Amino acid sequence: MNTLTKRLWKCISYCFPFRKKKPNDNAVEEIEIKQESLEKQHIEANSERETSYEVNSERETTIEANSERETSNEVNSERETIIEANSEIETSNEVNSERETTIEANRKRETVIKANRKRENSNEVNRKRETTIEANRKRETTIEANRKRETSNEVNRKRKTTIKAHRKRETTIKAHRKRETTIEAHRKRETSNEVNRKRETTIKAHRKRETTIEANRKRETSNEVNRKRKTTIKAHRKRETTIKAHRKRETTIEANRKRETSNEVNRKRETTTKAHRKRKAANKSNSTRKTAKKPNVSPERDKLYCDECVSRQKRCFKDQVKTAVAKKNVFWTDFKGSTDFERGLLSRGWVKKIAPTFNAGPMETIFCDPTYGHKIISLYDIQPKLIVSRYRIELHLLKEDQITNHFYSVHFTSKIGLCKVLRQWCLSCDANPHTFFPRCYMFSEKNEKQAFIDDFTMTAACGILKWVLRTNGKSLQDEVIPSRKEKEEKMAICMSDAKINNHGPARIVPENIIVTALVACQFHLYDLTHEDEDNLICAGIVDKKHFISDYYQVMHHGAHIQNSDKYVDYCHQLLCKLRRVNPQLDIDGEKNIWILKPRALSRGRGIHCRNDLKDICSLGRKWVVQKYIERPLLVYGTKIDLRQHFLITDWYPLTIWFYKHSFIRFSSQPFTLERLDTAIHVCNNSIQRKLKNAPNRHPNLPEENMWHSDEFKEYLCTIGKEQVWDSIIIPGMKKALIQTMRAAQENVKYKKNSFDLFGADFMFGENFQPWLLEINLKPDIQKDTSVMEKIVPPMVEDILRVVIDYKDHRNCNVGGFELIYKQVSASQGTETLILMNV
């Protein structure tokens, strides 16, 4: 349309050269200007489209649709303007028709000129056509380039939108997980608050009961005091009467003695006078013989001498009692076999109060001389400064300066209490008790049995992977791959285990058990390395019953797994990754053995081992299940454990004393995992002393099944591991005790000037790492073996040095005890701690 309008206007200009510009010419020019402006607008629109595509793809599509509509509207408007111009031209032609008659002559002249001009115009038109075609081609190329850019931009935008959508999904998933964690935290807080409320209500009820009990006790004590006073008054009166009678008797006895002595003197004088008379007569008869008899020494004189010694001894003991009472160096104990303890205190000038209770009155109190047996009845109400008792004493009955060997609410000395304390401490702090305490489950708590089942299946999956490495001759330490003959021999051994154990012919388990074990271990590894994620333990094991039955066939009945050599590298890589995250992977073994402990018994009573899931789950709520160390340290093929004593003298600040000497306990039977007898797996001395030692034991093992720690050090020197004691065993035990006591610090009730002795039981892995089993309150220190006779007396003396001598003299000798931990300050929620030789 643009080229046609231009041609028309050129033709008109050629036909009417004398005509001036009219409004029509201006309209044409305006149309051309509009067309150019439209082209410019198209170009600008394209540039704006490219910029707008980057902002929003949806807006660009709408803008393109609007721009196309506008262009179509503009084209229609241009057509209308051209039609209007043609109509005006027609009107002008009608007006000029009259003039055309006059111009016909001029037309003939101009025809030639017009022809020439037409030719020129045709050439120009052709040139313009070519230019327009080239411009259109360029425009098409630019449009195609723009389209390609737009398509690429759309692809990039779609990618960005998908990435944004994925990010939004991830953020929403994280938000949901955070919400779930917060909800769980709120639930735990609510449960903890409910538990605390219940505890507070119970504490209030207990306090009310205690107040009532205390009131009743006070009444009873007041009544007893009144009764005692009456009895004491009666006793004093009886004593006074008896004393008066004794004095009268003594006076009469002394008078009789004086009379006897005077009579004896008179008799001696008479005998001497008779003797002189006889001498004179004899001298007269025989002057050469001179005899003089010596007077005989009577035995009553020796008796007088012994009475003086006894009275002197009584005076010395009375003076000793007076000085001890003035210094408050009086102790009381109800231990029957506390001779070492009493000997140490008596050597320090202390006096023992002999009474049925520590707060007994003067009528029931006696002081006894330990050397001569002289007894003194107390005339004053004397309270002991040091109280050593087997039973707990109520706090309201004690004074501030009295020293006792008791702490209150010491929950970590029970099996279930130790597990709870370490688990709560693991949740509140970043510490990991799994590095020194085998994992434990309390069947009395909710969801504990299900958590144990998950752990049992997870341990079985790891056991399958270890079985694959073992049967194919590869371990986590080395990279040795056996030959084909060795593989066949091990396979034959595995196939013959069932016949040896009377389980019948061994069957072959398909390789799917290895695949499920690998998937479960992979999920477990992801769960351990991603703490914020959901718990995915045993997520890869769909059919747990079938998996456990196949696991029993392999481990208990000697079955073999098909094509296990294909999975050696996968198992090795996955176990190496788990070993970095799970510190208890090395002690688990393959048999999946767990040790079962009753929560309310001591001295090894009721403890036994099991490896069957049904047997373990059939137990009641009064049991604690702990992972058994299947790869322990053996001494001459026998299992051992260690009893380590430590002393706590204060809880705020926490002060821990570590005793340098300890003793090793042996089992009476050689170690094996084929039998789960207590004689093999429980080393408690109260159990092993009732059993007979196996005849095939190593001759270097002691008959008493006990070693001193020095003997164990000598054994380590014989196997070339003398540096292990000071570099691994002692630091590991100190670290475990410090972390456990820090975890239990908040729950212990105590009073100042208190102390107590504890006994911690440790086992050792094959790498000599110590593992804490349990902590005993007031451990047995009876001297029933030669090792205990060597350890107990100096340990009791060292306890007195720490408890009594160290308070007055900080630089005194504390013997075998070592201060390994002391809390320096605890103010405003910050603590400064001292670790010594750890």
WOWO-V718664 format. One record per helix or strand of 2 or more residues. SS is the DSSP state (H for helix, E for strand). FROM is the first residue (numbers start at 1). TO is the last residue. Records with the same first field share a line. If there is no record, write none. Layout:
BEGIN
SS->FROM-TO / FROM-TO
END
This chain:
BEGIN
H->2-15 / 23-55 / 57-285 / 299-326 / 339-347 / 362-364 / 395-397 / 411-413 / 415-428 / 433-435 / 448-471 / 484-500 / 512-529 / 544-555 / 564-581 / 585-588 / 613-617 / 678-681 / 685-688 / 709-718 / 724-747 / 786-808
E->330-333 / 351-352 / 366-368 / 375-377 / 386-388 / 403-404 / 440-442 / 508-509 / 560-561 / 594-598 / 608-610 / 623-627 / 634-635 / 638-651 / 654-659 / 663-666 / 706-708 / 756-765 / 770-777 / 817-827 / 830-835
END
